[in-house]
Amino acid sequence: MEISKIRVFMKYELHRGATTRQAVVNINSVFGIQVATNATVVRWRKEFRSGDFDLCNEPRGQPKTQMDNDVLKATVEANSS
């Protein structure tokens, strides 16, 4: 299940006044598997309480390249094995 769908259920549980533990139990009982954890519900509760109801992930960007691609290409071409 996509995390964005689970966040909708967490938002619903917060609006209906469920505790973190109740929210975890309710969400997991619907799906029969552990899709929500205490840590996840606590983190999203903080987001929602701060007024951020955006359910999407924040862009994280791509990590910086550790090696110069030209150097790597020259090394491979020099020794293709």
Buried (B, 14 or more C-beta within 10 A) or exposed (E): EEBEEBBEBBBEBBEEEBEBEEBBBBBBEEEEEEBBEEEBBEEBBEBBEEEEEEBEEEEEEEEEEEEEEEEEEEEEEEEEE
